[in-house]
Amino acid sequence: MSVDAKYKTSATANGGGRDGKTSLADGTLSLDLVVPKELGGPGGDGANPEKLFALGYSACFLGAMRVGAQQLKTKVPDGTTVTATIGIGPRSEGGFGITAALDVYLPGMPEDEAKKLVEVTHDICPYSNAIKASVDVETTTRG
């Protein structure tokens, strides 16, 4: 599969990786990284890769829903939200893996229409496409 990338961005992490800093090359965002207590770190204020993934996935999926809605000849209702929950832990096969869950709130949209929109969006969203071979994304659709 090839991708004709229309936009690219770069970030650099330094320090200990999960306990250092990360910043965008264009200078628009820089974050301190902190290892969560659940992973043996000090916890506290700061970002981590799972938080950043949750931010990106929720925003990307919501944007992709607008494209999906156009394909289905419907509209994404005002007030729609997507909440991504990302987990990390040991895999039974060794190493670490992630879990992903999306809670999609589509106020006033009939349940069957909402579920179809979420299904179509999974085929559009770059984040969903990036992880579909290795992560089962659990979805909850509410109206």
Salt bridges, closest charged atoms under 4 A:
ASP4 OD2 - LYS6 NZ 2.70
ASP32 OD1 - LYS21 NZ 2.28
GLU50 OE2 - ARG18 NH2 2.67
ASP103 OD2 - ARG142 NH2 2.99
GLU111 OE2 - LYS115 NZ 3.17
GLU119 OE2 - LYS116 NZ 3.62
ASP123 OD1 - LYS132 NZ 3.71
